[in-house]
Amino acid sequence: MPKAIPQSVWLDTDIGDDTDDILALSLICASPELALAGVSTVWGDTAGRARLARTLLTTLPGSVARTSVAAGCGRPLPGLHQHHLAMWPNGPAARKGFVQRACARPAAALPRAPRAHGVDLLAAHLRAHPGKTVPIGIGAMTNFATLLLRHPELQSAIPRLALMAGDFKRGEWEWNVRCDPLAAAIVLESGLPIDFLPWEVGMACTVSAEQVRRLHAARSRPGRLLSRAVRLWQDSRRRITGRSDRPHLYDPMAVAMVSHPGWFRWRRGRVRLSLAPRTFARTYFTADPNGPHRVAWKIKSLSSVEAVWTRILSL
């Protein structure tokens, strides 16, 4: 049989705070079913986040080490919700940097970064390869919304989006949506086919203490970097909560939606976003067999967590 052609993906990420972003980027690089076309960063210090992504990629062999990584939008789209976010304890005004900053090498020690803005780099790629690349969004949707507003003609070049976004069972907001609700509304109302990995599925995919020990025992260059990133996150969580948390695989499972869709039970329909005061930034799902959206409603087996973890540790 002829060898399957890997699916081209583009990662849009707020790498550097929680551990799941850097683990998701690692999973893409460890997955033969996927080919990383580029990376754009979003939210806050996007240049620093790009340095962290480039730091990880340079620990890997081959062409992936030269993958283009560009800083994207650092602030939410203009709108009344910015005041609401600024008043929120975890909003932009409270963010003085990202947790894993110490893992990022200085810019002078890394391959030269692209001069293009992350949105422009993604636009150029989609224009050159229409219909070929699936963008995976694991942060605020500001870059994607900016792309659709600035280059509406490129919507037809996107076969579908894969997003870690939404919470459909608790009736609560989810971080990636709450960071920039206006951007999320633009993306959700665009008509694009979108696959969603919701908060509750990612939370169910929490690694065990034994799996964390295996990571900290890693001796490869990427393994040591990931171990340090997880320790920094655990230290941060310990200062906030008084306990040592274990990584939750929200973002890696968004990657797995593309590489292994059969791991999930899906529901098709429409996802909508509330901008009403009492339900601000909450997401709601309505079943519709003709809807443009699919939600990974449940993971079929938690053995998928071990499969993901084993791949990540193979780097």
N, C-alpha and C positions, 0 to 999 in steps of 0.2 A: 504494500500500500504506500502511496506517496505520503511524505511527511506533511503533517498539518502546518499551515502557515500561522505563526503566532498572531494574536489579535493586537493591533497597535493601540496603545492607551496613552493618555496624557494625564498626569497627576497634578491637581490643583490642591494645595495643602497649606495649613497653618502649622506646619511642623515646628516642634520645639517646646510645647507645653505638656500636654498629655503624651504618653508613650506610643499611642496607637498610630500616629502619623509616621514616625520613623520606622515603626514596624511594618506599616503598610507599604512604604517605599521599598523596604527590604524584601517584602513578599513579592512585589512585582518583579524585582531583580532575580528572585529565586524561582520564578514560575516560567517554565518553558512555553506555556500556553500564551504568554504575554510578551510584548515588546514595548519597552518604554521609549516613547517618542520625545518627551520633554516634561519639564516640571515648572510650574509657576507657583509662587507663594502669595499668601493673602493674610491680611489682618495684622496690624501693629508693625513691628520691625520686620518688614518683608525682606529687606536686604540681608539682615542677620539670619533670618529663616532660610534664605536661599544659600547662604554660606554653610549652614548645617546640612542641608540636602546635598550640596556639592561635596562636603566633607565625607559623608557616607559613601557617595558614588565613587570617590577617588580611592576608597579602600577595596574596590571590586576590580576584577580583571576585565580586560577586553574593552569593547567600544562603549559599554554602559558607563564607564568612568568619564567619558567625554560627552555625556548627555547634556544638552542645553538646560540650564536652570536659571530662570529669570524672576526677579522680584516684581510682584504685581501690586494690587491696590492695598494700601495699609489702613484706610479709613472706610467706614460705611458710606453708602451713597447718601447724598444730601437729603434731608427729610426731617420731619418733626420727631421721628423716633430717636434721633441722636440725643436729644435732651433726656429722653426716657432712659436711654442706655447710660448716659453720663451719671445719672442719679443712682444707678444700680451698682452695688458693691463690687461686682466683677466686670464692670463695664470698661470702656477704653481708658477712662481717666485713672483707673486703678492698676493698669497694666504698665509696669515699669521695665519690661523686658520679658524674655521667655525663659522658662525653667532650665532648658538644656543648652543655654547659650555657651556654657563653658566647653561643650563638646565640639563647637564649630571652630575650625581652624581659621587663622587670619586670612583675609582676602589675598594677600601677597603670596601665601603659601599654596594657593589653589589655582587651577586653570582660570584664565581670564573669563569673567562673567560676560554674558551678552549685554550689549548696550541697550537693546530693545526692552521696553516694558513687557512684563509677563503677558498682558492681554494682547499686545501687538505680536509677540512671538507665537502665541497660540493661534492668532488670526492668520499669520503667514503660513503656519503648518497646515491649517485646515484648507486654506486656499490652494496650497500645493498638493494636498492629498484629500480631496473631498470624499466624504463618505467612508473613509478608511479607519479613522481613529475615534475611539470612544473616550471622551474626557471623564475622568473620575474625580469628583469633588468631595473632599473630606474636611472642608473648612467653611467659612462664610462664603456665600455665593456671589460676592461682589465682583470678582473677575468675570464670571460667566455672565452676569447681568450687564456689566460694562461691555463685554463682547457683543451681546445681542443688541444693545443700544447703539453702539458705535458702528457695528458691521452687521446689520440685519440680514443682508444678503447671504451671510455665512451660516444662517440657521439650517439651510438645506444641506450644508456640508457636514453636519453633525448627525451621525446615525442614531445615537441615543446618548443620554447622560446616565452615569451611575453615581448616586449621591449617598453619602452617610448623612441623613437628615430626617428629622421628624420623630414624633412620639405619638402613637395612635392608640395606646391602651391606657395610659395613666391620666390623660387629660392635662398634661403639663407641657411647657415649652421645652424645646431642645436647643442646645447651645449653638450649633451651626446656623440654625434658622434665626435664633434670637440675636445673634451678632449683627445681622443686617437683614431685618425683615423685609424692607423694600426690595432689596436685591432678590431675596427668596421669592417674593410675590411675582417679580418680573420673570424669573426662571420658570416658576410653576405655571404661570399663565401663558407661556410662550407657545404651547402646543407641542413642544418637543417630547418625544418618547423618553420617559425617565424611569429608571429603576431606583427604588429607595431601600437602603438598609437602615431601619429605624433604631432608635436608642435602645429599646427593650431587647432586641436581638443581640446587639453588641454587648449589652450588659450581661446577658446570659452566657456569653462566650468569654468568661474570665479565666485566665490561666491559673494553674495550681501552684502551690508553694514549691513543689518538686520541679515543675517546669521552669519556674524562676531560678531555682538553684542550677539547673542545667545551663541556662543562659549565663549566669555568673561564672560558670566553670569554662565557658568558651575561651579558646585561645587564638582564634582567627582574628584578623584585623577588624572586620566588620562586627564580629561577635563581641570583641572588647569594647568597641564604640557603643554598641547597643546596650551592653551591660552597664556602662557608665551613664548612659542616658536614662536607663530605668532606675538606677540608684539615685540620680539627681531628682527624678520625679518622686520616688518613694520618700526621700528626705523632705521634699516640699510638702507632700501629703501628710507626713508625720507632724510637721510643724502646724499644719492647719487642723488636722483631725485627731492627732494624738495616736494614730495607728499607722502601721505599714501596709499600704494597699498593694494589691497585685494588679498587673496590667489587664485592662479590658480590651477586647479585640474589635471595637467598633469599626475602625477604619480598615484593618486587614480584612474583615468580613465584607466590606464594600468592594474591595479588590476581588475577593472570592466570588462575589455575585457575577463578575465578568468571566473569571476563569473556570468556575465550577457552579453554574446556576442550578444544577441538579441537587445541590446540598440544601436547597431552601424550598419551603412551601410558599407559593406565590398567591397573591390576590391582585386582580386587575381592577382598575377603577380610576378615580380622580382624587388627587390630593389638593386640598385647598388650605389657605392660610388665613387666619383671623387677624385683623388689625384693630378690632374693637377693644376698648380699654380693659374690660374685665377678662378678656381671653386673648390678650395681645400676644402675637407670635406663636400661638398654638396651631398645630396642624391637625386636619381632620380628613379621614378617608371615607369615600363613598364608593361602594361597589358599582361597577359598570363594565359589562363585557366588551364594550367598545371604547373604553377610556384609554387615554394615552399613558397612564402610569401603572407601574407594577410595584407592589410592596412585598419585600421578603418577609412574610408574616411570621414565619417560624423557621428555625433551623431544624432539619430532620434528625440529626444526631450530633451530640457534642464530641463525637470522635473527630469531627471536622476541626475542632480546636487543636487537637494533637497533630493533625495533618498540617495545619497552618504553622504551628510552632516548629515542627520538624523541618519544614521547608526554610523557615527563617534561620534556624540554627545551622542549616547546611551551607550558608554563605561563608 
